Amino acid sequence: MLLFLQKELAMLVTESMVLTIDRLPKEYIFTYEDFAMVVNQKEAVIKALNRMAKSGKIAKLSKGKYYKAETLKELIKQIS
């Protein structure tokens, strides 16, 4: 039962974060601290951000810093 609740919480954290990221302006650089008002679980936020970066939904600039580009191709073009 506890494992089920943990998975449900992780899904809610991720869904809440996706909605917040969608509202951020294009090319916005953010950290896990931008989600402090959304959830009070730092580890869950960091894991969710890393999963989103790995899947290409956002870009990871450095440890703890993420970037919302229009597309990942656009980010690569800007860096090059």
Helices and strands as residue ranges (DSSP letters): H 2-23, E 28-30, G 32-35, H 42-55, E 59-62, E 65-68, H 72-79
